[in-house]
């Protein structure tokens, strides 16, 4: 599903200020980095902040990054989220190991 036109992402005027502040240079420098920043990234992702998207677009929480580094960071955050949810499920199941499902009665 496309998010085009839904207002998602960092507003252009804020992204422009972040790119100017960071000198158009990628702030991550992961392997394969082009060093030319083309995107604006949340340093602490929105899900971990626990705030709405407008509050998360504070310039102090944004950095200029290249597309390659951004995709690497996003994939790592995605994996960490999946692992955290799985750990939460496992912990919840350990609390009630012998309870039967209500549909099994």
C-alpha positions in Angstrom: 0.0 0.0 0.0 1.4 3.4 -0.9 1.7 6.2 1.6 1.9 8.8 -1.0 -0.2 11.8 -0.1 -0.9 10.7 3.5 1.4 13.2 5.1 3.8 10.5 6.4 7.5 11.2 6.8 9.4 14.3 7.7 8.0 17.6 6.3 10.1 18.9 3.5 11.0 22.2 5.2 12.2 20.3 8.3 14.2 17.8 6.2 15.8 20.7 4.3 17.0 22.3 7.5 18.4 18.9 8.8 20.2 18.4 5.4 21.7 21.9 5.6 22.7 21.4 9.3 24.4 18.1 8.5 26.1 19.5 5.4 24.4 17.0 3.1 26.7 14.2 4.4 25.4 10.9 5.6 25.6 10.7 9.4 25.7 6.9 9.7 28.6 5.7 7.5 27.6 2.0 7.4 29.4 -0.3 4.9 28.3 0.6 1.4 27.6 4.3 2.4 27.6 6.8 -0.5 28.3 9.6 2.0 25.8 11.8 0.1 22.7 12.3 2.2 19.5 12.0 0.3 17.1 11.1 3.1 16.1 12.3 6.6 16.0 9.7 9.4 14.7 9.6 12.9 17.6 8.9 15.3 15.2 7.2 17.7 12.4 5.7 15.7 8.8 6.8 16.3 7.7 3.5 17.7 10.2 3.6 20.5 9.5 7.2 21.3 5.8 6.5 21.9 4.7 9.8 20.5 2.7 10.9 17.5 4.5 11.6 14.2 4.3 15.4 14.5 6.1 15.3 17.9 8.7 12.9 16.6 9.8 15.3 13.8 11.9 17.4 16.2 15.1 18.4 14.4 17.1 17.1 17.4 15.8 13.6 16.6 16.6 13.8 12.9 19.7 13.2 10.9 20.7 13.3 7.2 21.5 9.8 5.8 22.1 8.1 2.4 19.5 5.6 1.1 21.8 2.6 1.7 22.5 3.4 5.4 18.8 4.3 5.9 17.6 0.9 4.6 20.2 -0.9 6.8 19.2 1.0 9.9 15.5 0.5 9.2 15.9 -3.3 8.7 17.8 -3.5 12.0 15.1 -1.6 13.8 12.5 -3.9 12.2 14.4 -7.0 13.4 14.7 -5.6 16.9 11.0 -4.9 17.1 10.1 -8.5 15.9 12.5 -9.9 18.5 11.0 -7.7 21.3 7.5 -8.8 20.4 8.5 -12.5 20.4 10.2 -12.1 23.8 7.1 -10.4 25.2 4.8 -13.3 23.9 7.2 -15.9 25.3 7.2 -14.2 28.7 3.4 -13.9 28.7 3.0 -17.7 27.9 5.4 -18.6 30.8 3.1 -16.7 33.3 0.1 -19.0 32.5 1.5 -22.3 31.1 -1.3 -24.6 32.3 -4.3 -22.4 31.4 -6.6 -24.0 28.8 -7.9 -21.9 25.9 -11.5 -21.0 26.5 -12.5 -22.7 23.2 -11.0 -26.0 24.4 -13.6 -26.6 27.2 
